[in-house]
Amino acid sequence: MRTLELAGVHVPVIGQGTWRMGEDGSRRKAEIAALRQGIELGMTLIDSAEMYAEGGAEEVVGEAISDQRDKVFLVSKVYPHNASRKGIPQACERSLRRLGTEYIDLYLLHWRGQYPLQETVDAFEGLRDQGKIGRWGVSNFDVDDLQELASPACATNQVLYNLEERGIEYDLLPWQQQLQIPLMAYCPIGQGGQMLAHATLKTIATLHDATPAQVALAWILRQEGVIAIPKAVRPEHVRLNAQAAHLQLQPGDLEALDQAFRPPQRKQRLAMV
């Protein structure tokens, strides 16, 4: 598995997302098994959030990593309404308890809220001093948000990025690449499967003896400094996601995808889900 440096640690370019995990108890065993399989395949970065199933996803992650915490780079996110000087330490303690760990490798502000950024940063730094988190970062921040934040301690920005949502390529992605701030791409294969049914994507997949989802992930990873965090529960999907790190798209493939999914020609509002 290819790696890149994030928060001072080399992590795989494909990690594991957990959005929608923990919502259905009947799927818990399958979700835990999927995460454990992903770790075995080298996808040792696991991303979660207190928002996901109101902590349920963190509980799933905690059970999956209970006997292998040292193998995992753990990411979680705090609600904006908890992002105050007092709220962040309390939220972090709840996440630590659900995750069954003493520290979170990377702790993110899920999106901007009511509290001043400096207050949130001060609370993050307090957690670092206590050893509760390794580094901190943000999610769903646009260029102006990051410029206002203006902190060299911010380790990453996690945003929506896939073939259908390319707006960040106009300014945010190159800006982060210039400053060497890694970008984490959530929903890298879209939602609901509609994008994966596109004829061009299917044609390119056939040429490479791959799946449309693998092509979509390889397309994300053509960019420097980008980590993709797809979510998968079925064993075959977990395996295919891991294998996508080795797929190299050709210039003709990229041109065809640009024709099918047009790159941005102007500034766009940051997309979120």
Summary of the structure (lengths in Angstrom):
residues: 273
radius of gyration: 18.0
end to end distance: 28.0
largest distance: 54.1
contacts: 957
relative contact order: 0.14
helix: 45%
strand: 18%
